[in-house]
Amino acid sequence: MFKLGCSILFVCAFVALADQACARDERSIKDLAKALTKLGPDVDPAEAEQISVTAHTTARKLAHDYHVVLNPEFQAFLVNVGARKRGWCGHWAQDIGTHLKELKPRTLVLHWGVAYDHTSSENNCLVITARNQPFTDGIIVDGWRRAGRLFWCPVIKDHEYELEQHYGHSGITAWKENMQWSAWLQDYEPSKSKSKTATTSRGSKDNSRPDQRAAGNNLTQPATP
């Protein structure tokens, strides 16, 4: 009887935590949609909401699909030793990006961002801007950093990825655009030429490789040369 009572309490606690997570996502979904809409006067609010919902729900689903445990760093370790097939930062950006490009946004633009390229601190993410807006004025969308709980913020306000952090915030972002992978994200547009296939591997030095964490497992993706 005691064990049954403990089991019921555990289930109730789990459901309560799940509800709290959903509530946090709902707030985050609304806030991201508003932030995207404010990127420019021509941004379609419905499109911004659709992108926000898709990014959040996909990130949560990927955490389940990747069998994420503990934190992103430990997940990367599991991928490195072969215990998991996916879970590097680039996997998150690639899989979330795949779903976002299926929406074929007209008033918002998808970009691929990379920080500290080709170093042990490298991270890859998605950046969303309004049409004809600079990359650094966009909003970061990162599923990897919080292990499935979508992280987002303006590029220039991402204090975790900025240069010269020794004495407070420098305001100089470490994020840069990877033009080749951005072309892949945008290749649904009629004006884009048909993409070619670029095979990336751990040993590759090609610029299309979003990092060893991102492009391991002999990942094959379309990219523009």
N, C-alpha and C positions, 0 to 999 in steps of 0.2 A: 504493500500500500504506500509505504514511504517512497519507494522507487517510482511508483506511478505518479505520485504527487510531484516529485522532482522533474520527471519527464514532462509533465504538463506545464510546469513553471518554465522549463527550458524552451518549450515550443512557443509559449506566450511571449517570452522575452525575445525570441528570434523574430517572431511576427512583428513585435513592436519596433525592433531595430530596422526591419525591412520597410515598415511604414514610414519611419523617420527618414530613411534613405530616399524613398519615393518622394516624400515631401520636400526634401532638399533639392532633388532633381527638378521638381515642378517649379520651385523658385528660381533655380539656376536656368532652366529652360526659358522662362519668361524674361529674366534679366538679360540673357544672351541675345534673345530675339530683339529686345529693345536696343541693346548696344549695337547690334548689326544694322538695325533700321536707321540709327543715328549716324552711321558712317557716311551717308550722303543723302541729299534731298530726293534722289531718284530711286532709292532702294525700296523695293516692294516689301511691306511689312509681312505679308503672307509668305513670301519666299524666305524672309529672315526667320520666321517662326518654323517653317518646314525644315530649314537647315539646322536650327537649334535642336528641334525634337529628334531629328535623325542622328545628329552627332552624339547627343546624350544617350539615346537608347542603344545605339550601336556600340558605344564605349562600354556600357553595362553588359551587353551581350558578349562582347569580345572577352571580357574578364571571365565569363563563364566558359566560353569556347576555348580560351587559352589555358583554363584550369589554373588561374592565378592564385598564388598563395603568398602570404606575408606582404612583401613590398616589391616594387618594380625591379630593384637591384637583385633580389633573390630570384625573381622570375627570369631575369637575364642570365643569372648563373645556371639555372636549370636548363635553359636553352643551350648554353655553352657546353654543358656536359651531356647533352642529348636526352635529358629527361622531359623536355617539352619541345614541341615543334615550332611554336611561335610565342612571341612575347617581347621581342626587342622593340625599341621605340619606333623604328621604321615600319615594323609590322602594324603597329597601331595606326600610324599615319596612313599607311597604304590601305588598310582595310576600312578605316573610317572614310578616307578619301574616295574609295571605290563607291561607297554608298552615297556620298555627297554628290559626286559627279553624275550619278544616275538621275539626280534631280534636275540636271541641266539648268543651273541658275542663270538668269538673264541679267539681273541687276547687281549681283554679287559675283566676285571672282575668287576662285580657289588657287592658293599658292602653296608651295612646299618650302618650309623653313628648316634651316640647319644651324645649330650653334656649336662652336668649337669643333669644326669639321676635322675629321681624321685624328682625333685625340681620344683619350680614355673618357673624357667628359662629354663627348658628342651626344647631342640629342636632336631628334627630328620631330617635326610637328606640322600641322596645317596652319596656314594663315589665311584669313578671309578679309578681303577688301571690297570697297565699292568699285564700280567701273572707273578706270583711269585714275585710280588712287595709288599712291606709293605704298610699297610693301610695308614700310615701317609705320604707316598710319593704320595698318590693319589690326585684326584681333586674332590672337593665338588660340588654337583649339588643340588640346593635348590630352589624349586618353591614357598615355603611358605613365605620366608623372604621378598620378594618384590611383594607379592600378584599377582603372575602370570608372572611377568617379571623375567625370570630365572636368578638366582644368581649362579655364579660359581667362584671358585678360588682354588689354591692348599690348602690342609688341613692346612699346617703349616703357611700359610699366611692369614688365616681367623682371622683377628684381633678382630672381634666382638665376637669370641668364643675362647678366650685363658685365661689362668690362670694368676693371679697377674697383673691386668691391672692398678694398682694404680700409678705406676711410669713408664709410657710408655709401650712398648710392651715387654712381657716376652719371646715370642717365644715358649712358652709351650702350646700346643693346649689342649683345653677341650674336643675335639672330641675323642670318643672311638668307637670301632666296637662292634655292637651287633651281636654276632656270629649266634644266632638263626635266626634272620631276614635276615642276609646275606645268610644263607643256603637256605632260601626261595627264595631269588633273584637268586640263582645259581642252583636251582633244575631242570633246563631244561637240564643240562648236563647228558649224558648217564651214567656216573659213579656214579651219585647221586642215592641213594635209594629213593623209593617212599615216599613222604612226608606224614606226618600225619596231622590231623586237630587240631589246638589249638584255642579255643575260648577265646577271651580276653574281659574284661569288665572293667568298671571304677573302680570297687573294687578289681580287680585282682592284686596280688603281683607278678605274674609270670614274669620272666625276658623277655618273649617274648612280653610283653606289651610295645609298644614304647612311653608310656606316656599317661596321661588321655586325652590330646588333640588329641593324635594319635589313641587311641584304644577305644574311646567311642563308643556309639551306638551298643554295643555288637558286635563289629567287629569280623568276623570269617575269619581266614587266615590259610593257610597251613604253617607249621613250622616244623623244625627238632628238636626233644627233646634233 
